[in-house]
Amino acid sequence: MALIPKFFVIASEHPIAHDEATIKMGQLVVMNAAGTVELYAGAGVILGVAGDTNSSTASSMPGIYEGWQNRVSDGFNETKASGLMTVYQNGGEFATDQFESDVHAADVGAYLYASTNGNLQATPANTAIAVLTKAPGPYPSGVPGVDVPSYNDMALKGDDTSGTENVYIEYKLLI
């Protein structure tokens, strides 16, 4: 449900496909023949990482619980006003909770690939998309607490696809 840009090279904006139901911030997107972006589903050349959420049911902002939203008028859709989605491409470093469960077993330095549901995975399936720079674990929220001992912060809520919440990875984008 989240993407935390740490450093990025290019953040471009692209129109979203009208029939696209949901793209969560942090998922991989492709450009279709009409010149609009849609969630990567196993076909096409990956354009980059979605920097916004296109949804009508839940926010994907880091640390936000499902059912909460950033602005009432947008109804969870951060792209509603402009119809454009931010797409990070051509390098950068990010933290995300949009990854498959096989990443838990990956070593730092391992290549990450695109899964057919737009997330990162460790199983080779196509061209390498990223390099894992920090193993899955809690991400500090900046709020005092004890969930992340080395930071003395509470963990930032996340949407790890393995079923464990509050787990993020960090990676270097290769595309």
KAWO-V583084 format. One record per run of one state. SS is the DSSP state (a for helix, b for strand, c for the rest). FROM is the first residue (numbers start at 1). TO is the last residue. If there is no record, write none. Layout:
<<SS FROM TO> <SS FROM TO>>
This chain:
<<c 1 2> <b 3 16> <c 17 22> <b 23 23> <c 24 27> <b 28 31> <c 32 36> <b 37 39> <c 40 45> <b 46 50> <c 51 53> <b 54 54> <c 55 71> <a 72 74> <c 75 83> <b 84 96> <c 97 98> <b 99 99> <c 100 100> <a 101 105> <c 106 110> <b 111 114> <c 115 119> <b 120 121> <c 122 129> <b 130 137> <c 138 139> <b 140 148> <c 149 152> <b 153 155> <c 156 167> <b 168 173> <c 174 175>>
